[in-house]
Amino acid sequence: MAKRIREARHYQRKDAAIRLLAEHAKPAIRRDFRASLGHLGSLVPTEQVLQFARAGDWFNVKRAINWAHYREVLKAPFGRLAKLRQAGAELGVQKINGSFAQARRRVRFRKGGQDSRWWVTKASSESPGALDELFAKDSIGDRFNFDILDQATQDRIRAAQDELIRELETQARDTIDTIVMNGAREGLAAEDIVGDIRDMIGLTARQGQAVMNYESMLRDLDPGALMRQLRNSEYDAVFQDAIDAGEDMSEVAISKMVDDYIENYLDYRAETIAQTESVRAINSGIQDGYQQAIDRGALPSDAIRQFWQIALDEKTCPVCLSIPDMNPDGVEIGEPFDSIDGPMDAPPDPHPSCRCSLEIITDLDKVPDDELGKSYIVKYSEDQPRDEHGRWTASSGGSQNDPFRSLSSAELRTAADKVAKEMGYDSSKISIRDDQQTFILNGQTMVSGGLAYTSGSRLGQIEIFTNLNSDNAAGVIVHEIEHQKYQAFIDAYYRDNAAMQNDPGPAPNPSGQYWWERQGGSAAIMSPDGSLKGVYAEKYPFYTAMHESFNSVDSAVFENGDGVSPYSYEYWRGVRDGTIGRQSAMHETLAEMARLKYETGKFPDHMGPRITSYRGDVKPTQASIKAGESAWRKLYKTIEKMYS
């Protein structure tokens, strides 16, 4: 096959600054991760874990580990990653300033990092000269400067840290499960299993299994052990002599060889993490720099294109190679790249140890010279007056050109049919109600926009009130449909659960490998953690889906999220006050997620910090916010999948 020739911008130069910065930082990042991984075994409380292991209580074996301390230990390397990410952002800002300087143009941008639409609306309304002050040239020359303390940037950095720590913790828990299962299969003593947990908690489950396989090969005098790349080759001659003589190696020798194998695997894993995360940090940093330029008005988003750059050697994988070919004209900031393996946001998304990078190019022809910033002015803000029905008021008097004009019953009927079709819902179940209804929420009188019947004889029915307008009607309809989707999911789960409880299960299998196979019945249906075994997971799909997306998650993770809008937040406040049931708050949060996703085209940001600071409550931690966001989105996607 002929070699494909791509434009130069799709190839990574070995002396490119983005690559050199990542390579320079990688050794120190590797050392930090290696030290952290090596320390994790000391966090396993041996005596306490042994008690649970001897009793066969493997669930509490994992719970006994100080996971909070585990997460703190893993935070150590992130200081260097944050500095590398900042270096990437500064590199991006240098390119931005260089582009303007080359074109002999000033960089105009908004000072400060608050929400652009709010500030411009406020400025334009308070004084005619406010926009000139907001969009003034920088106080130091005419350069755009990166603000590492920008709240949105800090949130992204913290989210990246929390995501990696959560991934490493999940991998550690999976490793423990693998060690326990292997120990039970091999008939190992509790002391041996706990020892393996201490030694290998810093490895992935797959790596831990490789270590245990290597030990078995040594005990079986399997010559394949000599092919393991991470072995200590100093013992090759000794092992070969044992094979030739047909004599087992001593326990001391086996223990030493396995220990060295584990140490080498920890080195390998630290190297992999360092390569992967240094690439992620530098590329995310460049995106941070350009995103700030967009947020602060220096550049419109359509003036920026991201291009995926690949390394010029035979090691580049097919997935990475496909990205420049499938995105020859690049993508906008925030838009994923297409690939043969699905959408990719940035390197190293395709795989660990990815060496690719981003090249971001600015088209200054799309940057207005004197009128920069007017596109940020919005006619309506959160402070815009509303009428007695909660509708936006407009100076145009509700004309046909008013984007927020009231809708007639016929127009609402058309809107309901359109939205129902898009969401796969039976539009005949939606009716238009030409009156008003109010309700009390935490002492506040609220005006209903819609009503979903989730129980009783009218289950599945939706009523839409005529107090809606062209701005909020579709969102309200989506909100009410999501109520019905979630309720259908719950009802299907209860049906599955009832059928599963009455399932007699398989007959006992005396020759089964596991005790529950030999016992049969209900023991062969459900695991101790509530998940279903084998074919039963498929037999009862709604039970399985609910377990994986909700029942197996700590309820506090959902509750601490505080919802995704002020409206759903009020329900969680009611839950904490004991005046509202948790299920109602779950309903409203999912319905608000659906509304916001429909209106914006993407999942809403987690609103915990903004809402709680506005309400004066204690802010949740960023780790809590990220965990809640992940759990909510998984549940939402599960509902969509099961409903379809």
C-alpha positions as CSV (number, residue, x, y, z in Angstrom):
1,M,0.0,0.0,0.0
2,A,1.3,3.5,-0.9
3,K,2.3,5.6,2.0
4,R,-0.2,8.4,2.7
5,I,1.1,11.9,2.5
6,R,-0.5,14.4,4.9
7,E,-0.1,18.2,5.3
8,A,2.9,19.2,7.4
9,R,0.7,20.5,10.2
10,H,-0.4,16.9,10.9
11,Y,3.1,15.8,11.7
12,Q,4.9,16.4,15.0
13,R,8.5,17.8,14.9
14,K,10.9,16.2,17.3
15,D,12.1,19.7,18.4
16,A,8.6,21.1,18.8
17,A,8.2,23.0,22.1
18,I,5.2,21.0,23.1
19,R,7.1,17.8,22.9
20,L,10.3,19.1,24.5
21,L,8.3,20.5,27.5
22,A,6.6,17.2,28.1
23,E,9.8,15.2,27.7
24,H,11.7,17.5,30.1
25,A,9.0,17.2,32.8
26,K,8.5,13.4,32.5
27,P,11.4,12.0,34.5
28,A,10.4,14.0,37.7
29,I,6.7,13.0,37.2
30,R,7.8,9.4,36.8
31,R,9.8,9.5,40.1
32,D,6.8,11.0,41.9
33,F,4.4,8.4,40.7
34,R,6.8,5.6,41.4
35,A,7.2,6.8,45.0
36,S,3.5,7.1,45.4
37,L,2.7,3.6,43.9
38,G,5.4,2.1,46.1
39,H,4.0,3.6,49.2
40,L,0.4,2.3,48.7
41,G,1.1,-1.1,50.2
42,S,1.8,0.5,53.6
43,L,-1.8,1.8,53.7
44,V,-3.1,-1.8,54.0
45,P,-3.8,-2.4,57.8
46,T,-2.4,-5.9,57.9
47,E,-3.9,-7.2,61.2
48,Q,-7.4,-5.8,60.5
49,V,-7.4,-7.0,56.9
50,L,-6.2,-10.4,58.1
51,Q,-9.2,-10.8,60.5
52,F,-11.6,-10.2,57.7
53,A,-9.7,-12.4,55.3
54,R,-9.7,-15.3,57.7
55,A,-13.4,-14.9,58.1
56,G,-13.8,-14.9,54.3
57,D,-15.3,-11.3,54.5
58,W,-13.7,-10.0,51.3
59,F,-16.1,-7.1,51.1
60,N,-14.7,-5.6,54.4
61,V,-11.2,-6.4,53.3
62,K,-11.5,-3.6,50.8
63,R,-13.4,-1.3,53.2
64,A,-10.6,-1.6,55.8
65,I,-8.1,0.1,53.6
66,N,-7.7,3.8,54.2
67,W,-8.8,5.0,50.8
68,A,-8.9,8.7,51.8
69,H,-5.2,8.4,52.7
70,Y,-4.7,6.5,49.5
71,R,-6.1,9.3,47.5
72,E,-3.9,11.9,49.3
73,V,-0.8,9.8,48.6
74,L,-1.6,9.9,44.9
75,K,-2.0,13.7,44.9
76,A,1.8,14.1,45.4
77,P,2.8,14.1,41.7
78,F,0.1,16.5,40.6
79,G,2.0,19.6,41.5
80,R,4.4,18.9,38.7
81,L,1.6,18.0,36.3
82,A,-0.1,21.3,37.1
83,K,3.1,23.2,36.4
84,L,3.4,21.4,33.1
85,R,-0.2,22.2,32.2
86,Q,0.5,25.9,33.0
87,A,3.6,25.7,30.7
88,G,1.4,24.4,28.0
89,A,-1.1,27.3,28.5
90,E,1.8,29.8,28.4
91,L,3.0,28.2,25.1
92,G,-0.5,28.7,23.7
93,V,-0.6,32.3,24.8
94,Q,2.8,33.0,23.2
95,K,1.4,31.7,19.9
96,I,-1.7,33.9,20.3
97,N,0.4,37.0,21.0
98,G,2.8,36.1,18.2
99,S,-0.1,35.9,15.7
100,F,-1.3,39.3,16.6
101,A,2.2,40.8,16.6
102,Q,3.0,39.4,13.2
103,A,-0.2,40.9,11.8
104,R,0.6,44.3,13.6
105,R,-2.6,44.1,15.6
106,R,-3.4,44.7,19.2
107,V,-4.9,42.0,21.3
108,R,-8.2,43.2,22.8
109,F,-9.7,41.2,25.6
110,R,-11.9,41.4,28.7
111,K,-10.1,41.8,32.0
112,G,-11.1,39.4,34.8
113,G,-12.5,36.0,34.5
114,Q,-16.2,36.2,35.3
115,D,-18.9,35.1,33.0
116,S,-18.7,37.1,29.8
117,R,-22.4,37.5,29.1
118,W,-23.2,38.7,32.6
119,W,-20.4,41.2,32.6
120,V,-21.1,42.7,29.2
121,T,-24.8,42.9,29.9
122,K,-24.1,44.6,33.2
123,A,-21.5,46.9,31.7
124,S,-23.6,48.1,28.8
125,S,-26.5,48.8,31.1
126,E,-24.6,50.7,33.7
127,S,-22.6,53.2,31.6
128,P,-21.9,53.8,27.9
129,G,-18.1,53.7,28.4
130,A,-18.1,50.4,30.4
131,L,-17.5,48.3,27.3
132,D,-14.5,50.3,26.4
133,E,-13.0,49.6,29.9
134,L,-13.9,45.9,29.8
135,F,-12.4,45.4,26.4
136,A,-9.3,47.5,27.0
137,K,-5.8,46.6,25.9
138,D,-3.8,44.8,28.6
139,S,-2.0,47.0,31.1
140,I,1.3,45.4,30.2
141,G,1.9,46.2,26.5
142,D,-0.6,44.8,24.1
143,R,-0.3,41.1,25.1
144,F,-2.9,38.6,26.3
145,N,-1.8,37.0,29.6
146,F,-2.8,33.6,30.9
147,D,-4.5,33.6,34.3
148,I,-3.7,30.3,36.2
149,L,-6.1,31.5,39.0
150,D,-9.0,31.7,36.7
151,Q,-11.8,29.7,38.4
152,A,-12.8,27.8,35.3
153,T,-9.2,26.8,34.6
154,Q,-8.7,25.8,38.2
155,D,-11.9,23.7,38.0
156,R,-10.6,21.9,34.9
157,I,-7.2,21.2,36.5
158,R,-8.8,19.9,39.7
159,A,-11.3,17.8,37.7
160,A,-8.4,16.2,35.8
161,Q,-6.6,15.4,39.0
162,D,-9.7,13.9,40.6
163,E,-10.5,11.9,37.5
164,L,-7.0,10.2,37.4
165,I,-7.0,9.6,41.2
166,R,-10.5,8.0,40.9
167,E,-9.3,5.9,38.0
168,L,-6.2,4.7,40.0
169,E,-8.3,3.9,43.0
170,T,-10.8,1.9,40.9
171,Q,-7.9,0.0,39.4
172,A,-6.6,-0.8,42.9
173,R,-9.9,-2.1,44.0
174,D,-10.1,-4.3,40.9
175,T,-6.6,-5.5,41.6
176,I,-7.7,-6.6,45.1
177,D,-10.6,-8.5,43.6
178,T,-8.3,-10.3,41.2
179,I,-5.9,-11.2,44.0
180,V,-8.7,-12.5,46.1
181,M,-10.2,-14.6,43.3
182,N,-6.9,-16.0,42.4
183,G,-6.1,-16.9,46.0
184,A,-9.5,-18.6,46.5
185,R,-9.0,-20.6,43.3
186,E,-5.4,-21.6,44.3
187,G,-6.5,-22.4,47.9
188,L,-4.0,-19.8,49.4
189,A,-4.0,-19.0,53.1
190,A,-5.4,-15.7,54.2
191,E,-1.9,-14.5,55.1
192,D,-0.7,-15.1,51.6
193,I,-3.6,-13.3,50.0
194,V,-3.2,-10.2,52.3
195,G,0.5,-10.2,51.5
196,D,-0.2,-10.2,47.8
197,I,-2.6,-7.3,48.3
198,R,0.1,-5.2,50.1
199,D,2.7,-6.0,47.4
200,M,0.5,-5.5,44.3
201,I,-2.0,-2.8,45.3
202,G,0.0,-0.4,43.2
203,L,-0.5,-2.4,40.0
204,T,-3.5,-2.8,37.7
205,A,-5.6,-6.0,37.9
206,R,-4.1,-7.2,34.7
207,Q,-0.5,-6.5,35.9
208,G,-1.3,-8.2,39.2
209,Q,-2.6,-11.3,37.3
210,A,0.7,-11.3,35.3
211,V,2.7,-11.3,38.5
212,M,0.7,-14.3,39.9
213,N,1.0,-16.1,36.5
214,Y,4.8,-15.5,36.6
215,E,5.0,-17.0,40.1
216,S,3.1,-20.1,38.9
217,M,5.5,-20.5,36.0
218,L,8.4,-20.4,38.4
219,R,6.9,-23.0,40.6
220,D,6.0,-25.2,37.6
221,L,9.5,-24.7,36.1
222,D,7.8,-23.4,33.0
223,P,10.4,-22.1,30.5
224,G,8.0,-19.4,29.4
225,A,9.1,-17.5,32.5
226,L,12.4,-16.8,30.8
227,M,10.4,-14.8,28.1
228,R,8.9,-12.3,30.5
229,Q,10.3,-8.9,29.7
230,L,10.1,-7.5,33.2
231,R,11.9,-10.4,34.9
232,N,15.3,-10.0,36.6
233,S,17.5,-11.7,34.0
234,E,20.2,-12.2,36.6
235,Y,18.3,-15.3,37.7
236,D,18.0,-16.8,34.3
237,A,20.9,-19.2,34.7
238,V,19.7,-20.4,38.1
239,F,16.2,-21.0,36.8
240,Q,17.5,-22.8,33.7
241,D,19.6,-25.1,35.9
242,A,16.4,-25.9,37.9
243,I,14.5,-26.8,34.7
244,D,17.4,-29.0,33.4
245,A,17.6,-30.8,36.8
246,G,13.9,-31.0,37.2
247,E,14.2,-29.7,40.8
248,D,12.0,-27.1,42.4
249,M,13.5,-23.8,43.2
250,S,13.7,-22.7,46.8
251,E,11.0,-20.5,48.3
252,V,13.6,-17.8,49.0
253,A,14.6,-17.7,45.3
254,I,11.1,-17.7,44.0
255,S,10.2,-14.9,46.5
256,K,13.1,-12.8,45.4
257,M,12.4,-13.3,41.7
258,V,8.7,-12.4,42.2
259,D,9.6,-9.3,44.3
260,D,11.9,-8.1,41.6
261,Y,9.2,-8.7,39.0
262,I,6.8,-6.6,41.0
263,E,9.3,-3.8,41.4
264,N,10.0,-3.8,37.7
265,Y,6.3,-3.7,37.0
266,L,5.9,-0.7,39.3
267,D,8.7,1.0,37.4
268,Y,6.9,0.2,34.1
269,R,3.6,1.5,35.4
270,A,5.1,4.7,36.7
271,E,6.7,5.2,33.3
272,T,3.4,4.6,31.5
273,I,1.5,7.0,33.8
274,A,4.2,9.7,33.4
275,Q,4.2,9.5,29.6
276,T,0.4,9.5,29.4
277,E,-0.2,12.2,31.9
278,S,2.6,14.5,30.8
279,V,1.1,14.4,27.3
280,R,-2.4,15.1,28.7
281,A,-1.1,18.0,30.8
282,I,0.7,19.8,28.1
283,N,-2.1,19.4,25.5
284,S,-4.8,20.3,28.1
285,G,-2.7,23.4,29.0
286,I,-2.6,24.6,25.4
287,Q,-6.4,24.2,25.2
288,D,-6.7,26.2,28.5
289,G,-4.7,29.1,27.0
290,Y,-6.9,29.3,24.0
291,Q,-10.1,28.7,26.0
292,Q,-9.3,31.7,28.2
293,A,-8.7,33.7,25.0
294,I,-12.2,32.8,23.9
295,D,-13.8,33.3,27.3
296,R,-12.2,36.8,27.7
297,G,-13.1,37.9,24.2
298,A,-9.6,37.9,22.6
299,L,-10.7,35.4,20.0
300,P,-14.0,34.1,18.7
301,S,-14.2,30.3,18.8
302,D,-14.6,30.0,15.1
303,A,-11.2,31.6,14.5
304,I,-9.4,28.7,16.2
305,R,-8.8,25.3,14.7
306,Q,-7.2,22.3,16.5
307,F,-5.1,19.8,14.5
308,W,-4.0,16.4,15.7
309,Q,-0.3,15.8,15.2
310,I,1.3,12.4,15.0
311,A,4.9,11.2,15.5
312,L,6.9,10.4,12.4
313,D,7.8,6.7,13.0
314,E,6.4,3.2,12.7
315,K,5.2,3.1,16.3
316,T,2.2,5.3,15.7
317,C,-0.9,3.3,16.2
318,P,-3.7,2.9,13.6
319,V,-6.2,4.9,15.7
320,C,-3.9,7.9,16.0
321,L,-3.0,7.7,12.3
322,S,-6.7,7.8,11.4
323,I,-7.4,11.1,13.2
324,P,-5.5,13.5,10.9
325,D,-7.1,11.7,7.9
326,M,-10.6,11.9,9.3
327,N,-10.2,15.6,10.4
328,P,-8.1,17.2,7.7
329,D,-9.5,20.6,8.4
330,G,-9.1,20.3,12.2
331,V,-11.9,20.9,14.8
332,E,-12.9,23.8,17.0
333,I,-11.9,24.1,20.7
334,G,-14.2,21.9,22.7
335,E,-15.1,19.8,19.6
336,P,-13.9,16.1,19.6
337,F,-11.9,14.6,16.8
338,D,-13.3,11.7,14.8
339,S,-11.3,8.5,14.7
340,I,-11.8,4.9,13.7
341,D,-12.3,4.2,17.4
342,G,-14.8,6.9,18.1
343,P,-14.5,10.6,19.2
344,M,-11.3,11.8,20.9
345,D,-10.9,15.1,22.7
346,A,-7.1,15.4,22.7
347,P,-4.0,13.3,23.2
348,P,-3.6,10.9,25.0
349,D,-7.3,9.8,24.6
350,P,-6.6,7.0,22.1
351,H,-4.4,4.9,24.5
352,P,-1.8,5.1,27.3
353,S,1.7,6.3,26.4
354,C,0.3,8.2,23.4
355,R,2.9,10.6,22.0
356,C,0.6,12.7,19.8
357,S,0.1,16.5,20.3
358,L,-2.1,19.3,19.3
359,E,-1.3,22.2,16.9
360,I,-3.7,25.1,17.3
361,I,-4.0,27.7,14.5
362,T,-5.6,31.1,14.6
363,D,-7.3,32.7,11.7
364,L,-7.1,36.4,12.4
365,D,-9.3,37.2,9.5
366,K,-12.2,36.0,11.7
367,V,-11.2,38.4,14.6
368,P,-13.0,41.7,14.3
369,D,-10.6,44.7,14.6
370,D,-12.6,47.4,16.4
371,E,-15.9,45.8,17.3
372,L,-14.6,42.9,19.3
373,G,-16.9,41.9,22.1
374,K,-20.3,42.8,20.7
375,S,-21.1,39.2,20.1
376,Y,-21.1,38.6,23.9
377,I,-23.9,41.1,24.5
378,V,-27.1,39.4,25.4
379,K,-30.5,41.0,25.5
380,Y,-31.8,38.9,28.4
381,S,-30.0,38.0,31.6
382,E,-31.0,36.2,34.8
383,D,-32.0,39.6,36.2
384,Q,-34.4,40.3,33.3
385,P,-37.9,41.2,34.7
386,R,-40.7,38.6,34.4
387,D,-44.4,38.9,34.5
388,E,-46.8,37.3,37.0
389,H,-46.6,34.0,35.3
390,G,-42.8,33.9,35.4
391,R,-42.3,34.7,31.7
392,W,-39.6,37.0,30.5
393,T,-40.8,40.5,29.7
394,A,-39.5,42.3,26.6
395,S,-39.5,45.9,25.4
396,S,-40.8,44.8,22.0
397,G,-44.1,44.0,23.6
398,G,-44.3,40.3,22.6
399,S,-44.3,40.8,18.9
400,Q,-43.7,37.9,16.4
401,N,-40.0,38.9,16.4
402,D,-39.7,38.7,20.1
403,P,-37.7,35.5,20.9
404,F,-39.5,35.2,24.2
405,R,-43.1,35.8,23.2
406,S,-46.0,33.7,24.6
407,L,-47.2,30.7,22.6
408,S,-50.7,29.8,21.7
409,S,-52.2,26.4,22.5
410,A,-51.8,25.4,18.9
411,E,-48.2,26.4,18.9
412,L,-47.6,24.5,22.1
413,R,-49.2,21.4,20.6
414,T,-46.8,21.7,17.6
415,A,-43.9,22.1,19.9
416,A,-45.0,19.1,22.1
417,D,-45.3,16.9,19.0
418,K,-41.9,17.9,17.7
419,V,-40.1,17.4,21.0
420,A,-41.8,14.1,21.7
421,K,-40.8,12.8,18.3
422,E,-37.1,13.8,19.0
423,M,-37.2,12.1,22.4
424,G,-39.0,8.9,21.2
425,Y,-42.1,9.6,23.4
426,D,-45.7,9.1,22.4
427,S,-47.0,12.6,21.8
428,S,-50.6,11.5,22.3
429,K,-49.8,11.3,26.0
430,I,-49.1,15.0,26.1
431,S,-52.0,17.4,26.5
432,I,-52.2,21.2,26.6
433,R,-53.8,22.7,29.7
434,D,-55.1,26.3,29.4
435,D,-55.0,27.4,33.0
436,Q,-52.5,28.0,35.8
437,Q,-51.3,25.9,38.7
438,T,-49.0,26.8,41.6
439,F,-47.2,24.8,44.2
440,I,-45.0,25.5,47.3
441,L,-41.3,24.5,47.2
442,N,-39.3,25.2,50.4
443,G,-41.7,28.1,51.3
444,Q,-41.6,29.6,47.8
445,T,-44.7,29.8,45.5
446,M,-43.8,28.3,42.1
447,V,-45.8,28.4,38.9
448,S,-46.1,25.1,37.1
449,G,-45.0,24.9,33.4
450,G,-45.8,21.2,33.1
451,L,-47.0,18.2,35.0
452,A,-45.9,14.5,34.6
453,Y,-48.1,11.8,36.1
454,T,-45.7,9.1,37.4
455,S,-48.3,6.9,39.2
456,G,-51.9,6.0,39.3
457,S,-54.4,5.7,36.5
458,R,-52.8,8.5,34.5
459,L,-49.3,7.1,34.6
460,G,-47.3,8.2,31.6
461,Q,-49.5,11.3,30.9
462,I,-48.1,14.8,30.7
463,E,-49.8,18.2,30.9
464,I,-48.2,21.4,29.5
465,F,-49.5,24.7,30.7
466,T,-50.1,27.7,28.4
467,N,-48.0,30.1,30.5
468,L,-44.9,29.0,28.5
469,N,-43.1,31.0,25.8
470,S,-40.9,30.4,22.8
471,D,-37.8,30.4,25.0
472,N,-38.8,27.8,27.6
473,A,-41.5,25.7,26.1
474,A,-39.3,23.0,24.5
475,G,-37.2,22.7,27.6
476,V,-40.2,22.2,29.9
477,I,-41.6,19.5,27.6
478,V,-38.3,17.7,27.7
479,H,-38.2,18.1,31.5
480,E,-41.6,16.4,31.8
481,I,-40.8,13.6,29.3
482,E,-37.6,12.8,31.3
483,H,-39.8,12.3,34.4
484,Q,-41.7,9.6,32.5
485,K,-38.6,8.0,31.2
486,Y,-37.0,7.7,34.6
487,Q,-40.3,6.4,36.1
488,A,-40.5,3.8,33.4
489,F,-36.9,2.7,34.2
490,I,-37.8,2.5,37.9
491,D,-41.0,0.5,37.3
492,A,-39.1,-1.9,35.0
493,Y,-36.5,-2.4,37.7
494,Y,-39.1,-3.3,40.2
495,R,-40.6,-5.8,37.8
496,D,-37.2,-7.4,37.2
497,N,-36.4,-7.4,40.9
498,A,-39.7,-9.2,41.8
499,A,-39.2,-11.8,39.0
500,M,-35.6,-12.4,40.1
501,Q,-36.6,-12.9,43.7
502,N,-39.0,-15.6,42.6
503,D,-36.5,-17.2,40.3
504,P,-35.6,-20.7,41.6
505,G,-32.1,-20.5,40.0
506,P,-30.1,-23.4,38.6
507,A,-29.9,-26.8,40.1
508,P,-26.9,-27.6,42.2
509,N,-23.8,-28.7,40.2
510,P,-21.6,-31.0,42.4
511,S,-18.7,-30.6,40.0
512,G,-18.9,-26.8,39.8
513,Q,-15.7,-24.8,40.2
514,Y,-17.2,-22.4,42.7
515,W,-19.1,-23.0,45.9
516,W,-22.2,-21.2,44.6
517,E,-22.3,-23.4,41.5
518,R,-22.3,-26.4,43.8
519,Q,-25.0,-25.0,46.0
520,G,-27.2,-23.7,43.2
521,G,-30.5,-21.9,43.8
522,S,-30.5,-18.2,44.7
523,A,-26.8,-18.3,45.6
524,A,-26.0,-18.9,42.0
525,I,-28.1,-15.9,40.9
526,M,-26.8,-12.9,43.0
527,S,-23.3,-12.0,44.2
528,P,-22.8,-10.6,47.7
529,D,-22.5,-7.1,46.2
530,G,-25.9,-7.4,44.7
531,S,-24.8,-7.9,41.1
532,L,-26.2,-10.8,39.1
533,K,-24.1,-13.8,37.9
534,G,-23.7,-15.0,34.4
535,V,-26.9,-15.4,32.3
536,Y,-29.0,-13.8,35.0
537,A,-27.5,-10.4,34.4
538,E,-28.9,-10.6,30.8
539,K,-32.1,-12.2,31.9
540,Y,-32.9,-9.3,34.2
541,P,-31.5,-6.3,32.3
542,F,-33.3,-3.5,34.1
543,Y,-32.2,-4.9,37.5
544,T,-28.6,-5.0,36.2
545,A,-28.7,-1.5,34.7
546,M,-30.1,-0.1,38.0
547,H,-27.5,-1.9,40.1
548,E,-24.6,-0.7,37.9
549,S,-25.8,2.9,37.6
550,F,-27.4,3.5,41.0
551,N,-27.6,0.8,43.6
552,S,-23.8,0.2,43.6
553,V,-23.1,3.9,44.1
554,D,-23.1,5.5,47.5
555,S,-26.3,7.6,47.7
556,A,-24.3,10.5,49.2
557,V,-22.5,10.8,45.8
558,F,-25.8,11.7,44.2
559,E,-27.1,13.8,47.1
560,N,-23.9,15.9,47.5
561,G,-24.2,17.0,43.9
562,D,-27.0,19.5,44.8
563,G,-28.6,19.1,41.4
564,V,-27.7,20.9,38.2
565,S,-29.9,24.0,38.5
566,P,-31.3,26.2,41.3
567,Y,-34.6,24.5,40.8
568,S,-33.3,21.0,41.4
569,Y,-31.1,22.3,44.1
570,E,-34.2,23.3,46.1
571,Y,-35.3,19.6,46.1
572,W,-32.0,18.4,47.6
573,R,-32.3,21.1,50.2
574,G,-35.7,19.7,51.0
575,V,-34.1,16.2,51.3
576,R,-31.6,17.5,53.8
577,D,-34.3,19.3,55.7
578,G,-36.5,16.2,55.8
579,T,-39.4,17.8,53.9
580,I,-38.9,16.1,50.5
581,G,-38.2,12.5,49.5
582,R,-34.9,11.6,47.9
583,Q,-36.7,10.0,44.9
584,S,-38.4,13.4,44.1
585,A,-35.0,15.1,44.1
586,M,-33.6,12.4,41.8
587,H,-36.5,12.9,39.5
588,E,-36.1,16.7,39.3
589,T,-32.3,16.5,38.8
590,L,-32.6,14.1,35.9
591,A,-35.4,16.2,34.4
592,E,-33.3,19.3,34.6
593,M,-30.3,17.5,33.1
594,A,-32.5,16.6,30.1
595,R,-33.8,20.1,29.7
596,L,-30.3,21.7,29.9
597,K,-28.8,19.1,27.6
598,Y,-31.6,19.7,25.0
599,E,-31.3,23.5,25.2
600,T,-27.5,23.6,25.0
601,G,-26.6,20.4,23.1
602,K,-24.3,19.1,25.9
603,F,-24.5,17.9,29.5
604,P,-24.8,20.8,32.0
605,D,-21.8,21.6,34.1
606,H,-22.0,20.5,37.7
607,M,-23.6,23.4,39.5
608,G,-22.8,22.5,43.1
609,P,-20.2,25.2,43.7
610,R,-22.2,28.0,42.1
611,I,-25.5,27.1,43.7
612,T,-24.2,26.5,47.2
613,S,-22.1,29.7,47.2
614,Y,-25.2,31.6,46.0
615,R,-27.3,30.0,48.8
616,G,-24.6,30.6,51.4
617,D,-24.1,27.0,52.3
618,V,-20.7,25.1,52.6
619,K,-19.3,24.4,49.1
620,P,-18.7,20.7,48.2
621,T,-15.2,19.6,47.4
622,Q,-14.1,19.4,43.8
623,A,-13.6,15.7,44.2
624,S,-17.2,15.4,45.4
625,I,-18.4,17.5,42.5
626,K,-16.6,15.4,39.9
627,A,-17.8,12.1,41.5
628,G,-21.4,13.4,41.5
629,E,-21.2,14.6,37.9
630,S,-19.8,11.2,36.8
631,A,-22.5,9.3,38.7
632,W,-25.3,11.5,37.4
633,R,-24.3,11.3,33.8
634,K,-23.9,7.5,34.0
635,L,-27.4,7.2,35.4
636,Y,-28.8,9.5,32.8
637,K,-27.2,7.6,29.9
638,T,-28.4,4.3,31.4
639,I,-31.9,5.6,31.4
640,E,-31.7,6.7,27.8
641,K,-30.2,3.4,26.7
642,M,-32.8,1.3,28.5
643,Y,-35.7,3.4,27.5
644,S,-34.8,3.2,23.8
